[in-house]
Amino acid sequence: MEWLYISPLKSSDAIFEYESLVNYSFPDDFKECVRQNNGANPGPEVFISWHGKRKRKRVLNNLFSFNKEDKSTIWHYNDWKGDNPV
C-alpha cells in the first residue's frame, strides 16, 4: 500500500496525549503506522480482506491526523472521553 499526502507528526507525544485524553491505548502497530503515515490517504483506497473463506472489499479513505491544527484531525472528529467503554 502506498501512502499519499502524509502530514508529519508535529509532536512525538501527540498519540500518547490523545490516548491519555480518551483513556485508551492504541495497538503498537497502529501507532507505528500513524508515526510514519499521519493523516495520509492510502493508494488504492479499496482493498480486499478475508472474513473466513469470504473475500470482502474494504475502503479506507484516510488516517486521521494527530496534529491538532490539521483539517482532518482526530481531535475534531472524536469527542469520546473514555467514559463509555465499548
N, C-alpha and C positions, 0 to 999 in steps of 0.2 A: 504494500500500500504506500502510495506517495502522499505526503502531507504538503498542502499549499497554504500560503498566506499565514505563516507562523508569526505569532506575536510573542517574542521572547519575554519570559518572566522578568518583571522589574525587581522582584524581591525573592530571594531564595526561601523566605519564610511565609510566602503567600498561601501555599497549600496548608501548611501547619496552622496558620492563623484562621483560615476558613474551617478546618477540621475542629479547632477549639471552639469556634462560634457555634457550630451545629452539633457538637458533641458526637462526632463520627470520625472514624479513621478510614480513609480510602485504602484499598489494597496497594501494596508496593508497586506492582506492575502498572497500575493506573497512574500513580504519582510519577513514575518514571516517564510514562507516555506524555503526561502533561508537561514535565520539565523539558522534554525535547520538542513537543508539538503544541504548546499552549495556544488555544484559540484557533487552531488550524482547521482547514477543510480537507477531508480525505479525498483522494482520487483513486479509484472511482467512488462515488457516494453509495452505490448499490453493490452489495457483496452477498455471497452465499454462505449460509451457516447450516449446520446439520442439527436436527432435533430427532434423535434416534436414527431411523433409517430415512427420514424425510428431509429433503433439501428445502430450505426456505430462503427467500430473498429478504435481505435486511437493508435498511437505509440509515446512514449516519451523515447528517449534514455538516456538523462541525463540533469540535470540542469547545465547551465554554472556556473563556479565558479566566484566569485567576488574578489578572491585573484589574484593580478596581476601576480604573479610568477607561478601559476598553469598552466598545459598544456592546459586544456580546459577552458580558462578564457574568460569571456565576453569582456575583454579589447582587446583581439587579434582578435576576430571574428566580432566585430561590429565597423565600422568606422563612423557611423552616428553621426553627431554633433548637431542634433536638428534643422538644417536649412531647412529641407524639411518635415514639419509635414504631417502626413497621414490623 
